[in-house]
Amino acid sequence: MSTFSLPASSSYKALLQHHSHARTWQLRELFKQDPDRFSRFSVEAAGLFLDYSKNIIDAETLSLLCGLAREARVEAQRDAMFTGARINVTENRAVLHTALRRPRHDRLPLDGEDAVAQVHDVLDRIAGFSERVRSGEWRGHDGREITDIVNIGIGGSYLGPKMACQALRPFAHARLTMHFVSNVDGHDLDALLPQLDPARTLFIVASKTFTTSETMTNAQSARAWMLRGMAEGDLARHFVAVSTNLEAVTRFGIAPENMFPFWDWVGGRYSVWSAIGLPLALSIGIEGFHAFLAGAHEMDTHFREAPLERNLPVLLGLIGIWNRNFLGSDSISIAPYHQDLALFPGYLQQLEMESNGKRVHIDGAPLENATCPVIWGDTGTNGQHAYFQLLHQGTDIVPTDFIAVLKPAHALPHHHERLLANCFAQSEAFMRGKTADEVRAEMQAQNLPADEIAKLIPHRTFPGNRPSTTILLDELTPATLGALIALYEHKVFVQGAIWGINSFDQWGVELGKVLAKNIEAELTGQPDPARHDSSTNGLIARARRCAGHNA
């Protein structure tokens, strides 16, 4: 268990002192003073290039931040995670999503068994099943090929597979269309079902316990819809499960051999590499899925072996610590300049905020320092025309991660150059801004009257000095997507280690679930006003009246 306390550490105090003069720095001047700034503050590995030169740092900042990581024992904690130590102390579990992408020849003893061998046993089953579906050997109950695959899950069982399938759209099987249902709101499933032919549809029900309320509600409704046109015995051709509850899966009508398991050392938001990634394997094929795992493993190896000063996840995490705990930024904008990465900001919301949205130290004591900032964003030029106004001229300074792909997967002329130009220009604009003198000269060149110039200067001035980081991929492939996701996973780990929190539980999700069960019963049964406050009682009563129940 970590005993490190960020505010009490000598590195933190040194950084505070350093910050007292760093807060006056201007990025424009830092670039003028150091012609080699870009090369000194950039690094690449596993197919990714990280430019962090547009952050408000210098060589001393970086040195002090790496000292902080060492004082927090990030390296030792990292090694403990990779070797299977039970670092998730509140649930007494190992944290081994990295084992899911280790090569077959590796070995990792865990509780008397080889975790890597277990992983590859399941991967082999996924390979066989996905090949049967993709080749057309697996058919629906009437003998026709499957054309539509619907993944029913929520949280990590939904966000990861959906994001990855969309990101790797150019690699998708031509016959198969992937769909994802997560929301217990019936409008989600209701909008999809009319688009499907039941006889050519395969449902994947992803729930470790096969009891998750939202997932099982959707699964039961999908099952009832299928039974309108087929017998119960036919369901086995149209449903498979990702779960560990064999009894419940069999009772549902899914054949035992069509249940793909995973393990309690795989957290939901880290599970896309496991059988939860079955939709991705079906979409891009098992070779593509193995490349996806291999890209992540390459980033794992870099994270384990590279010195802190040249380590992509460590640097990304430390820059985030600097921006959050010293420069006071309370949110980060994620700006992927690639339409197929449209779901990546939402994926990172769960990865980062569910992991590090904590208020107590790993030993249970309240924290004295801020932890995870709010993660938000949208794709490239769409975001520019929605909220970049705030990023440029708003009262809050929001660091931004720009993510761009240098080679497009399309052949449309002119699009990609304009996309990249926008990406690079925005990061430059955040850094440079536009001074009052520059605005004045610009308007004078347009022969505007002096009084109008004076009036407009405050509105057209950009303060600049807005930090950003740029991540470049040569191409968006299964391997580089795997490396990109792993980069952010390890960033989360680094920050959690420095903040002294457990990044691998999520107790904050549970309270609302428990209360919802009580309220659900009261919406149709007997209300219990003594159980709730007046607001909750009033909302329940209003919903009951609207549904035709007695208030």
Secondary structure in CASP SS format (residue, H / E / C, confidence):
PFRMAT SS
TARGET T0000
AUTHOR 0000-0000-0000
METHOD secondary structure of the structure
MODEL  1
M C 1.00
S C 1.00
T C 1.00
F C 1.00
S C 1.00
L C 1.00
P C 1.00
A C 1.00
S C 1.00
S H 1.00
S H 1.00
Y H 1.00
K H 1.00
A H 1.00
L H 1.00
L H 1.00
Q H 1.00
H H 1.00
H H 1.00
S H 1.00
H H 1.00
A H 1.00
R C 1.00
T C 1.00
W C 1.00
Q C 1.00
L H 1.00
R H 1.00
E H 1.00
L H 1.00
F H 1.00
K H 1.00
Q H 1.00
D C 1.00
P C 1.00
D C 1.00
R H 1.00
F H 1.00
S H 1.00
R H 1.00
F C 1.00
S E 1.00
V E 1.00
E E 1.00
A E 1.00
A C 1.00
G C 1.00
L E 1.00
F E 1.00
L E 1.00
D E 1.00
Y C 1.00
S C 1.00
K C 1.00
N C 1.00
I C 1.00
I C 1.00
D C 1.00
A H 1.00
E H 1.00
T H 1.00
L H 1.00
S H 1.00
L H 1.00
L H 1.00
C H 1.00
G H 1.00
L H 1.00
A H 1.00
R H 1.00
E H 1.00
A C 1.00
R C 1.00
V H 1.00
E H 1.00
A H 1.00
Q H 1.00
R H 1.00
D H 1.00
A H 1.00
M H 1.00
F H 1.00
T C 1.00
G C 1.00
A C 1.00
R C 1.00
I C 1.00
N E 1.00
V C 1.00
T C 1.00
E C 1.00
N C 1.00
R E 1.00
A C 1.00
V C 1.00
L C 1.00
H H 1.00
T H 1.00
A H 1.00
L H 1.00
R H 1.00
R C 1.00
P C 1.00
R C 1.00
H C 1.00
D C 1.00
R C 1.00
L C 1.00
P E 1.00
L E 1.00
D C 1.00
G C 1.00
E E 1.00
D E 1.00
A H 1.00
V H 1.00
A H 1.00
Q H 1.00
V H 1.00
H H 1.00
D H 1.00
V H 1.00
L H 1.00
D H 1.00
R H 1.00
I H 1.00
A H 1.00
G H 1.00
F H 1.00
S H 1.00
E H 1.00
R H 1.00
V H 1.00
R H 1.00
S H 1.00
G C 1.00
E C 1.00
W C 1.00
R E 1.00
G C 1.00
H C 1.00
D C 1.00
G C 1.00
R C 1.00
E E 1.00
I C 1.00
T C 1.00
D E 1.00
I E 1.00
V E 1.00
N E 1.00
I E 1.00
G C 1.00
I C 1.00
G C 1.00
G H 1.00
S H 1.00
Y H 1.00
L H 1.00
G H 1.00
P H 1.00
K H 1.00
M H 1.00
A H 1.00
C H 1.00
Q H 1.00
A H 1.00
L C 1.00
R H 1.00
P H 1.00
F H 1.00
A C 1.00
H C 1.00
A C 1.00
R C 1.00
L C 1.00
T E 1.00
M E 1.00
H E 1.00
F E 1.00
V E 1.00
S C 1.00
N C 1.00
V C 1.00
D C 1.00
G H 1.00
H H 1.00
D H 1.00
L H 1.00
D H 1.00
A H 1.00
L H 1.00
L H 1.00
P H 1.00
Q H 1.00
L C 1.00
D C 1.00
P H 1.00
A H 1.00
R H 1.00
T E 1.00
L E 1.00
F E 1.00
I E 1.00
V E 1.00
A E 1.00
S C 1.00
K C 1.00
T C 1.00
F C 1.00
T C 1.00
T C 1.00
S H 1.00
E H 1.00
T H 1.00
M H 1.00
T H 1.00
N H 1.00
A H 1.00
Q H 1.00
S H 1.00
A H 1.00
R H 1.00
A H 1.00
W H 1.00
M H 1.00
L C 1.00
R C 1.00
G C 1.00
M C 1.00
A C 1.00
E H 1.00
G H 1.00
D H 1.00
L H 1.00
A H 1.00
R H 1.00
H C 1.00
F E 1.00
V E 1.00
A E 1.00
V E 1.00
S C 1.00
T C 1.00
N C 1.00
L H 1.00
E H 1.00
A H 1.00
V H 1.00
T H 1.00
R H 1.00
F H 1.00
G C 1.00
I C 1.00
A C 1.00
P H 1.00
E H 1.00
N H 1.00
M E 1.00
F E 1.00
P C 1.00
F C 1.00
W C 1.00
D C 1.00
W C 1.00
V C 1.00
G C 1.00
G H 1.00
R H 1.00
Y H 1.00
S C 1.00
V C 1.00
W C 1.00
S C 1.00
A H 1.00
I H 1.00
G H 1.00
L H 1.00
P H 1.00
L H 1.00
A H 1.00
L H 1.00
S H 1.00
I H 1.00
G H 1.00
I H 1.00
E H 1.00
G H 1.00
F H 1.00
H H 1.00
A H 1.00
F H 1.00
L H 1.00
A H 1.00
G H 1.00
A H 1.00
H H 1.00
E H 1.00
M H 1.00
D H 1.00
T H 1.00
H H 1.00
F H 1.00
R H 1.00
E H 1.00
A C 1.00
P C 1.00
L H 1.00
E H 1.00
R H 1.00
N C 1.00
L H 1.00
P H 1.00
V H 1.00
L H 1.00
L H 1.00
G H 1.00
L H 1.00
I H 1.00
G H 1.00
I H 1.00
W H 1.00
N H 1.00
R H 1.00
N H 1.00
F H 1.00
L C 1.00
G C 1.00
S C 1.00
D C 1.00
S E 1.00
I E 1.00
S E 1.00
I E 1.00
A E 1.00
P E 1.00
Y E 1.00
H C 1.00
Q H 1.00
D H 1.00
L H 1.00
A C 1.00
L C 1.00
F H 1.00
P H 1.00
G H 1.00
Y H 1.00
L H 1.00
Q H 1.00
Q H 1.00
L H 1.00
E H 1.00
M H 1.00
E H 1.00
S H 1.00
N H 1.00
G C 1.00
K C 1.00
R C 1.00
V E 1.00
H C 1.00
I C 1.00
D C 1.00
G C 1.00
A C 1.00
P E 1.00
L C 1.00
E C 1.00
N C 1.00
A C 1.00
T C 1.00
C C 1.00
P C 1.00
V E 1.00
I E 1.00
W E 1.00
G E 1.00
D C 1.00
T C 1.00
G H 1.00
T H 1.00
N H 1.00
G H 1.00
Q H 1.00
H C 1.00
A C 1.00
Y C 1.00
F H 1.00
Q H 1.00
L H 1.00
L H 1.00
H H 1.00
Q H 1.00
G C 1.00
T C 1.00
D C 1.00
I C 1.00
V C 1.00
P C 1.00
T E 1.00
D E 1.00
F E 1.00
I E 1.00
A E 1.00
V E 1.00
L C 1.00
K C 1.00
P C 1.00
A C 1.00
H C 1.00
A C 1.00
L C 1.00
P C 1.00
H C 1.00
H H 1.00
H H 1.00
E H 1.00
R H 1.00
L H 1.00
L H 1.00
A H 1.00
N H 1.00
C H 1.00
F H 1.00
A H 1.00
Q H 1.00
S H 1.00
E H 1.00
A H 1.00
F H 1.00
M H 1.00
R H 1.00
G C 1.00
K E 1.00
T C 1.00
A H 1.00
D H 1.00
E H 1.00
V H 1.00
R H 1.00
A H 1.00
E H 1.00
M H 1.00
Q H 1.00
A H 1.00
Q C 1.00
N C 1.00
L C 1.00
P C 1.00
A H 1.00
D H 1.00
E H 1.00
I H 1.00
A H 1.00
K H 1.00
L H 1.00
I H 1.00
P H 1.00
H H 1.00
R H 1.00
T C 1.00
F E 1.00
P C 1.00
G C 1.00
N C 1.00
R C 1.00
P C 1.00
S E 1.00
T E 1.00
T E 1.00
I E 1.00
L E 1.00
L E 1.00
D C 1.00
E C 1.00
L C 1.00
T C 1.00
P H 1.00
A H 1.00
T H 1.00
L H 1.00
G H 1.00
A H 1.00
L H 1.00
I H 1.00
A H 1.00
L H 1.00
Y H 1.00
E H 1.00
H H 1.00
K H 1.00
V H 1.00
F H 1.00
V H 1.00
Q H 1.00
G H 1.00
A H 1.00
I H 1.00
W H 1.00
G C 1.00
I C 1.00
N C 1.00
S C 1.00
F C 1.00
D C 1.00
Q C 1.00
W H 1.00
G H 1.00
V H 1.00
E H 1.00
L H 1.00
G H 1.00
K H 1.00
V H 1.00
L H 1.00
A H 1.00
K H 1.00
N H 1.00
I H 1.00
E H 1.00
A H 1.00
E H 1.00
L H 1.00
T H 1.00
G C 1.00
Q C 1.00
P C 1.00
D C 1.00
P H 1.00
A H 1.00
R H 1.00
H C 1.00
D C 1.00
S H 1.00
S H 1.00
T H 1.00
N H 1.00
G H 1.00
L H 1.00
I H 1.00
A H 1.00
R H 1.00
A H 1.00
R H 1.00
R H 1.00
C H 1.00
A C 1.00
G C 1.00
H C 1.00
N C 1.00
A C 1.00
END
